[in-house]
Amino acid sequence: MIPAPRDAALLPLSGPLFFGSSIYRGSSYGRHHPLRVPRVSTVMDLASALGWLPAKSFRQSPRAKPAALTAYHTADYIAALQRAEETGIVDADTRARHHLGTPSNPIFPEMFRRPATGAGAVMLAAELLASHATGAIHVPGGGTHHGLPDRANGFCYLNDPVLALMALRRAGLTRLAYVDLDAHHPDGVEPAFAGDPDLLMISVHEENRWPFTGALTDDAGGNAFNLPVPRGYNDTEARAILHGLILPRLAAHAPQAIILQAGADSLLEDPLSRLALSNRAYIEALVEIRPLAPRLLLLGGGGYNPWSVGRCWTALWATLAGLEIPDHLPDTGQAVLRALSWNGGTRPDPDPQMLTTLLDPPREGPIRPEIRDRLAHLARR
């Protein structure tokens, strides 16, 4: 275990770090599942093709040991998850209790090792951040914010944001913030820390969308701000929420560390939401949020279009690392994007500009009355 922080004696991380693993290469939830598409491997390949993953910045994600996962998850559930991976089957009782072997949470060959790798990465990242005065780490394989203590939920077998927040606490940080930009509400994170005044939680997610939690009036005992947004949510509205809710609440809270969950399913091209952001909105959020705490852990999350999610998370890594994003990708970068596919199904090919650029065109629009009204409601708290 890395020692608890003593801020005056700590040094900053030498530079932003990126955690990745080969387990994401070829690992799939199955041909009929939204997570059949490559995501983290695309980010690794695209960043490498652009020269953005030097050895000094890249770390292999370790796999969390079962005992470490019981900081949040039950031992029975972890054992059932391992057993399902080993045997490739679950019985009816296991399926009913732990929600394994369902359409959302299917049996697949890496169903324990893959999420345990994401969890191991975020826990190690949390310890590294806590042992330094300042720093930033990107773990695109993290962000599985639906997982519950005793069961899988919403494609999430483990809840690595909860494990990361717990790791930060164990390492000596007390005042924390969790900001979630995913199109789906973090129904696994919020109840884990409900009523904790030292942990600020903010979620912006699509209204009337699974898991149908995170109502505007849901404050989780006082420390959560939930802002459901309507379909068609645009960059201008995202900016209004950033400056009207997220930034002022973070500044007032003054966290020692921020976890930013950047699920890319709020992008226009994503098949599992009806929102309309460009990846520029994510970049703007990262740029504005980064100065508000000395430590930042940037996670992935949702995102089911391989081109849009790969481009978004690569652009976020570039932003975190202070790298210049070109207007037009070199041939090496284009080759990575041209090699992608939906891995089954009949969804349309991507727009040609998604194969040659990293940044989306801006997707500005009006700020609708319901956005203004909801911001005003939260401002009164």
MIKOL-561173 format. One record per residue (C-alpha): chain; x, y, z; residue number from 0; residue in three letters. Coordinates in pm, whole numbers. Example, Ala and Ser with C-alpha at 12.3 -4.5 7.8 and 13.67 -1.06 7.14 Angstrom:
! MIKOL-561173
R   unit        u        v        w   pos   code
R      A     1230     -450      780     0    ALA
R      A     1367     -106      714     1    SER
! end
This chain:
! MIKOL-561173
R   unit        u        v        w   pos   code
R      A        0        0        0     0    MET
R      A      130      348      -90     1    ILE
R      A      168      565      224     2    PRO
R      A     -101      816      317     3    ALA
R      A      -36     1167      186     4    PRO
R      A      146     1436      379     5    ARG
R      A       80     1722      140     6    ASP
R      A      373     1942      235     7    ALA
R      A      622     1662      165     8    ALA
R      A      470     1528     -155     9    LEU
R      A      604     1581     -506    10    LEU
R      A      386     1607     -817    11    PRO
R      A      360     1319    -1063    12    LEU
R      A      619     1367    -1334    13    SER
R      A      344     1391    -1596    14    GLY
R      A        0     1255    -1684    15    PRO
R      A      -24      876    -1699    16    LEU
R      A     -232      645    -1918    17    PHE
R      A     -332      300    -1794    18    PHE
R      A     -410       35    -2057    19    GLY
R      A     -405     -340    -2113    20    SER
R      A     -408     -597    -2390    21    SER
R      A     -710     -765    -2231    22    ILE
R      A     -932     -514    -2411    23    TYR
R      A     -796     -629    -2746    24    ARG
R      A    -1037     -886    -2881    25    GLY
R      A    -1232     -913    -2557    26    SER
R      A    -1604     -881    -2627    27    SER
R      A    -1937     -926    -2453    28    TYR
R      A    -2058    -1121    -2758    29    GLY
R      A    -2180    -1053    -3112    30    ARG
R      A    -2524     -934    -3008    31    HIS
R      A    -2418     -706    -2721    32    HIS
R      A    -2351     -330    -2751    33    PRO
R      A    -2005     -394    -2601    34    LEU
R      A    -1902     -613    -2891    35    ARG
R      A    -1719     -309    -3030    36    VAL
R      A    -1352     -225    -2958    37    PRO
R      A    -1303       81    -2737    38    ARG
R      A     -998       92    -2508    39    VAL
R      A     -783      -88    -2765    40    SER
R      A     -886      175    -3020    41    THR
R      A     -769      453    -2789    42    VAL
R      A     -439      275    -2729    43    MET
R      A     -385      216    -3102    44    ASP
R      A     -488      565    -3208    45    LEU
R      A     -279      738    -2941    46    ALA
R      A       18      517    -3028    47    SER
R      A      -22      590    -3400    48    ALA
R      A       -6      961    -3320    49    LEU
R      A      302      922    -3099    50    GLY
R      A      104     1011    -2788    51    TRP
R      A      185      705    -2572    52    LEU
R      A      557      718    -2490    53    PRO
R      A      686      462    -2245    54    ALA
R      A      714      722    -1969    55    LYS
R      A      338      785    -1986    56    SER
R      A      203      432    -2027    57    PHE
R      A      136      190    -1745    58    ARG
R      A        6     -167    -1769    59    GLN
R      A     -320     -200    -1580    60    SER
R      A     -284     -457    -1301    61    PRO
R      A     -562     -704    -1230    62    ARG
R      A     -721     -652     -890    63    ALA
R      A     -711     -950     -657    64    LYS
R      A    -1046    -1086     -538    65    PRO
R      A     -977     -978     -179    66    ALA
R      A     -926     -617     -290    67    ALA
R      A    -1261     -618     -468    68    LEU
R      A    -1442     -705     -146    69    THR
R      A    -1380     -350      -26    70    ALA
R      A    -1715     -289     -198    71    TYR
R      A    -1841     -615     -347    72    HIS
R      A    -1949     -921     -148    73    THR
R      A    -1717    -1219     -136    74    ALA
R      A    -1999    -1442     -260    75    ASP
R      A    -2048    -1227     -567    76    TYR
R      A    -1678    -1215     -654    77    ILE
R      A    -1658    -1593     -618    78    ALA
R      A    -1964    -1635     -842    79    ALA
R      A    -1812    -1403    -1104    80    LEU
R      A    -1486    -1600    -1106    81    GLN
R      A    -1671    -1929    -1120    82    ARG
R      A    -1882    -1811    -1415    83    ALA
R      A    -1567    -1717    -1606    84    GLU
R      A    -1401    -2051    -1529    85    GLU
R      A    -1697    -2271    -1622    86    THR
R      A    -1874    -2059    -1883    87    GLY
R      A    -2212    -2129    -1723    88    ILE
R      A    -2429    -2013    -1433    89    VAL
R      A    -2712    -2190    -1260    90    ASP
R      A    -3057    -2042    -1213    91    ALA
R      A    -2992    -1935     -854    92    ASP
R      A    -2671    -1751     -949    93    THR
R      A    -2845    -1579    -1238    94    ARG
R      A    -3131    -1466    -1015    95    ALA
R      A    -2914    -1345     -728    96    ARG
R      A    -2610    -1200     -906    97    HIS
R      A    -2760    -1113    -1249    98    HIS
R      A    -2488    -1303    -1433    99    LEU
R      A    -2567    -1471    -1762   100    GLY
R      A    -2837    -1221    -1856   101    THR
R      A    -2867    -1034    -2188   102    PRO
R      A    -2714     -723    -2027   103    SER
R      A    -2445     -906    -1830   104    ASN
R      A    -2359    -1210    -2041   105    PRO
R      A    -2115    -1494    -1987   106    ILE
R      A    -1795    -1435    -2185   107    PHE
R      A    -1438    -1564    -2153   108    PRO
R      A    -1289    -1260    -1975   109    GLU
R      A    -1593    -1162    -1766   110    MET
R      A    -1391    -1153    -1441   111    PHE
R      A    -1043    -1068    -1568   112    ARG
R      A    -1154     -775    -1782   113    ARG
R      A    -1345     -580    -1515   114    PRO
R      A    -1088     -679    -1253   115    ALA
R      A     -823     -520    -1475   116    THR
R      A    -1020     -195    -1492   117    GLY
R      A    -1067     -206    -1115   118    ALA
R      A     -701     -278    -1053   119    GLY
R      A     -603       16    -1273   120    ALA
R      A     -826      269    -1098   121    VAL
R      A     -726      153     -751   122    MET
R      A     -356      178     -834   123    LEU
R      A     -418      515    -1002   124    ALA
R      A     -596      637     -690   125    ALA
R      A     -304      533     -471   126    GLU
R      A      -53      699     -702   127    LEU
R      A     -250     1023     -705   128    LEU
R      A     -288     1023     -328   129    ALA
R      A       88      976     -285   130    SER
R      A      168     1285     -495   131    HIS
R      A       86     1650     -442   132    ALA
R      A      -59     1686     -792   133    THR
R      A     -123     1461    -1088   134    GLY
R      A     -359     1333    -1353   135    ALA
R      A     -424      978    -1474   136    ILE
R      A     -644      851    -1758   137    HIS
R      A     -795      503    -1725   138    VAL
R      A    -1029      458    -2025   139    PRO
R      A    -1105      102    -1912   140    GLY
R      A    -1261      239    -1593   141    GLY
R      A    -1596      404    -1539   142    GLY
R      A    -1822      101    -1483   143    THR
R      A    -2060      301    -1264   144    HIS
R      A    -2363       69    -1250   145    HIS
R      A    -2212     -228    -1066   146    GLY
R      A    -2374     -312     -731   147    LEU
R      A    -2225     -484     -425   148    PRO
R      A    -2382     -825     -484   149    ASP
R      A    -2466     -825     -854   150    ARG
R      A    -2381     -711    -1202   151    ALA
R      A    -2587     -425    -1341   152    ASN
R      A    -2606     -244    -1672   153    GLY
R      A    -2304     -407    -1845   154    PHE
R      A    -2098     -347    -1528   155    CYS
R      A    -1967     -650    -1338   156    TYR
R      A    -1769     -438    -1089   157    LEU
R      A    -1798      -76     -980   158    ASN
R      A    -1453       67    -1028   159    ASP
R      A    -1547      433     -954   160    PRO
R      A    -1662      327     -607   161    VAL
R      A    -1345      122     -558   162    LEU
R      A    -1135      420     -671   163    ALA
R      A    -1307      657     -428   164    LEU
R      A    -1258      407     -148   165    MET
R      A     -890      372     -241   166    ALA
R      A     -844      749     -229   167    LEU
R      A     -997      748      117   168    ARG
R      A     -777      464      240   169    ARG
R      A     -473      651      112   170    ALA
R      A     -559      952      326   171    GLY
R      A     -764     1185      107   172    LEU
R      A    -1094     1283      261   173    THR
R      A    -1253     1558       51   174    ARG
R      A    -1344     1418     -290   175    LEU
R      A    -1569     1486     -589   176    ALA
R      A    -1721     1259     -850   177    TYR
R      A    -1851     1410    -1176   178    VAL
R      A    -2034     1184    -1422   179    ASP
R      A    -2097     1291    -1785   180    LEU
R      A    -2229      954    -1905   181    ASP
R      A    -2571      944    -2071   182    ALA
R      A    -2684      704    -1795   183    HIS
R      A    -2716      789    -1427   184    HIS
R      A    -2450      630    -1198   185    PRO
R      A    -2696      425     -995   186    ASP
R      A    -2414      219     -844   187    GLY
R      A    -2203      512     -724   188    VAL
R      A    -2468      736     -572   189    GLU
R      A    -2603      495     -306   190    PRO
R      A    -2251      395     -202   191    ALA
R      A    -2178      749      -78   192    PHE
R      A    -2523      894      -14   193    ALA
R      A    -2525     1147      270   194    GLY
R      A    -2144     1180      287   195    ASP
R      A    -2077     1557      310   196    PRO
R      A    -1710     1516      217   197    ASP
R      A    -1794     1355     -118   198    LEU
R      A    -1968     1573     -376   199    LEU
R      A    -2145     1384     -656   200    MET
R      A    -2270     1547     -978   201    ILE
R      A    -2436     1362    -1267   202    SER
R      A    -2566     1498    -1598   203    VAL
R      A    -2759     1226    -1780   204    HIS
R      A    -3044     1171    -2025   205    GLU
R      A    -3395     1192    -1881   206    GLU
R      A    -3628      893    -1916   207    ASN
R      A    -3333      669    -1991   208    ARG
R      A    -3229      348    -1813   209    TRP
R      A    -3170      306    -1517   210    PRO
R      A    -3447      563    -1457   211    PHE
R      A    -3278      697    -1144   212    THR
R      A    -3118     1035    -1075   213    GLY
R      A    -3425     1256    -1077   214    ALA
R      A    -3377     1630    -1043   215    LEU
R      A    -3509     1612     -687   216    THR
R      A    -3280     1322     -589   217    ASP
R      A    -3004     1464     -371   218    ASP
R      A    -2886     1133     -212   219    ALA
R      A    -2912     1277      136   220    GLY
R      A    -2772     1617       41   221    GLY
R      A    -2441     1551     -134   222    ASN
R      A    -2557     1475     -490   223    ALA
R      A    -2671     1700     -774   224    PHE
R      A    -2860     1525    -1053   225    ASN
R      A    -2948     1701    -1375   226    LEU
R      A    -3148     1496    -1625   227    PRO
R      A    -3133     1649    -1973   228    VAL
R      A    -3373     1608    -2269   229    PRO
R      A    -3294     1437    -2596   230    ARG
R      A    -3098     1654    -2836   231    GLY
R      A    -2877     1792    -2555   232    TYR
R      A    -2623     2014    -2733   233    ASN
R      A    -2283     2172    -2674   234    ASP
R      A    -2429     2511    -2577   235    THR
R      A    -2646     2347    -2312   236    GLU
R      A    -2350     2144    -2187   237    ALA
R      A    -2153     2468    -2148   238    ARG
R      A    -2438     2627    -1954   239    ALA
R      A    -2448     2330    -1717   240    ILE
R      A    -2070     2326    -1683   241    LEU
R      A    -2061     2692    -1578   242    HIS
R      A    -2395     2701    -1399   243    GLY
R      A    -2366     2383    -1194   244    LEU
R      A    -2051     2175    -1220   245    ILE
R      A    -1776     2437    -1185   246    LEU
R      A    -1928     2644     -905   247    PRO
R      A    -2016     2338     -698   248    ARG
R      A    -1667     2194     -743   249    LEU
R      A    -1506     2526     -653   250    ALA
R      A    -1717     2556     -338   251    ALA
R      A    -1638     2197     -236   252    HIS
R      A    -1259     2237     -289   253    ALA
R      A    -1184     1866     -333   254    PRO
R      A     -842     1712     -290   255    GLN
R      A     -916     1488     -589   256    ALA
R      A    -1178     1469     -863   257    ILE
R      A    -1290     1158    -1046   258    ILE
R      A    -1434     1252    -1387   259    LEU
R      A    -1634      977    -1554   260    GLN
R      A    -1639     1061    -1926   261    ALA
R      A    -1876      803    -2067   262    GLY
R      A    -1893      884    -2438   263    ALA
R      A    -2254      780    -2494   264    ASP
R      A    -2373     1142    -2476   265    SER
R      A    -2222     1195    -2822   266    LEU
R      A    -2455     1242    -3119   267    LEU
R      A    -2348      918    -3289   268    GLU
R      A    -2404      688    -2993   269    ASP
R      A    -2672      424    -3051   270    PRO
R      A    -2780      396    -2685   271    LEU
R      A    -2880      757    -2620   272    SER
R      A    -3062     1041    -2792   273    ARG
R      A    -2821     1318    -2695   274    LEU
R      A    -2626     1532    -2940   275    ALA
R      A    -2294     1643    -2793   276    LEU
R      A    -1969     1675    -2984   277    SER
R      A    -1647     1555    -2828   278    ASN
R      A    -1553     1923    -2795   279    ARG
R      A    -1801     1946    -2506   280    ALA
R      A    -1611     1672    -2321   281    TYR
R      A    -1280     1845    -2388   282    ILE
R      A    -1417     2176    -2262   283    GLU
R      A    -1541     2009    -1945   284    ALA
R      A    -1202     1849    -1883   285    LEU
R      A    -1013     2176    -1942   286    VAL
R      A    -1237     2368    -1701   287    GLU
R      A    -1257     2099    -1432   288    ILE
R      A     -885     2011    -1421   289    ARG
R      A     -768     2322    -1227   290    PRO
R      A    -1027     2274     -951   291    LEU
R      A     -838     1999     -769   292    ALA
R      A     -471     1906     -747   293    PRO
R      A     -547     1548     -852   294    ARG
R      A     -768     1417    -1134   295    LEU
R      A     -862     1061    -1229   296    LEU
R      A    -1021     1051    -1575   297    LEU
R      A    -1228      741    -1652   298    LEU
R      A    -1414      602    -1949   299    GLY
R      A    -1762      456    -1911   300    GLY
R      A    -2038      417    -2167   301    GLY
R      A    -1987      457    -2540   302    GLY
R      A    -2110      214    -2803   303    TYR
R      A    -2001      361    -3136   304    ASN
R      A    -1640      250    -3185   305    PRO
R      A    -1544      555    -3392   306    TRP
R      A    -1697      819    -3167   307    SER
R      A    -1580      669    -2838   308    VAL
R      A    -1228      602    -2963   309    GLY
R      A    -1189      954    -3099   310    ARG
R      A    -1335     1112    -2784   311    CYS
R      A    -1120      930    -2530   312    TRP
R      A     -806      978    -2742   313    THR
R      A     -879     1351    -2765   314    ALA
R      A     -928     1364    -2388   315    LEU
R      A     -592     1195    -2334   316    TRP
R      A     -429     1447    -2567   317    ALA
R      A     -590     1731    -2373   318    THR
R      A     -483     1589    -2037   319    LEU
R      A     -128     1540    -2163   320    ALA
R      A     -106     1888    -2318   321    GLY
R      A      -72     1757    -2674   322    LEU
R      A     -181     1944    -2985   323    GLU
R      A     -472     1781    -3170   324    ILE
R      A     -421     1811    -3548   325    PRO
R      A     -697     1932    -3777   326    ASP
R      A     -640     1630    -4000   327    HIS
R      A     -516     1290    -3885   328    LEU
R      A     -201     1145    -4040   329    PRO
R      A     -233      826    -4242   330    ASP
R      A     -132      615    -3940   331    THR
R      A     -420      752    -3735   332    GLY
R      A     -669      720    -4019   333    GLN
R      A     -568      357    -4065   334    ALA
R      A     -672      277    -3708   335    VAL
R      A    -1017      429    -3759   336    LEU
R      A    -1067      273    -4103   337    ARG
R      A     -997      -72    -3957   338    ALA
R      A    -1286      -46    -3709   339    LEU
R      A    -1627     -204    -3753   340    SER
R      A    -1947     -265    -3558   341    TRP
R      A    -1846     -633    -3531   342    ASN
R      A    -2189     -744    -3643   343    GLY
R      A    -2530     -589    -3693   344    GLY
R      A    -2653     -355    -3962   345    THR
R      A    -2567       -9    -3829   346    ARG
R      A    -2454      247    -4087   347    PRO
R      A    -2095      327    -4171   348    ASP
R      A    -1951      634    -3998   349    PRO
R      A    -1954      977    -4153   350    ASP
R      A    -1633     1012    -4361   351    PRO
R      A    -1500     1295    -4143   352    GLN
R      A    -1491     1055    -3848   353    MET
R      A    -1218      863    -4030   354    LEU
R      A     -991     1159    -4094   355    THR
R      A    -1027     1384    -3787   356    THR
R      A    -1020     1356    -3410   357    LEU
R      A    -1239     1655    -3326   358    LEU
R      A    -1609     1670    -3408   359    ASP
R      A    -1759     1984    -3558   360    PRO
R      A    -1919     2198    -3285   361    PRO
R      A    -2280     2109    -3211   362    ARG
R      A    -2415     2430    -3066   363    GLU
R      A    -2783     2512    -3028   364    GLY
R      A    -3040     2689    -2815   365    PRO
R      A    -3051     2652    -2438   366    ILE
R      A    -3400     2516    -2390   367    ARG
R      A    -3630     2635    -2110   368    PRO
R      A    -3621     2299    -1930   369    GLU
R      A    -3242     2324    -1901   370    ILE
R      A    -3264     2677    -1760   371    ARG
R      A    -3538     2578    -1517   372    ASP
R      A    -3349     2274    -1390   373    ARG
R      A    -3031     2474    -1340   374    LEU
R      A    -3226     2734    -1147   375    ALA
R      A    -3379     2461     -929   376    HIS
R      A    -3037     2321     -840   377    LEU
R      A    -2893     2668     -782   378    ALA
R      A    -3146     2719     -501   379    ARG
R      A    -2999     2429     -299   380    ARG
! end
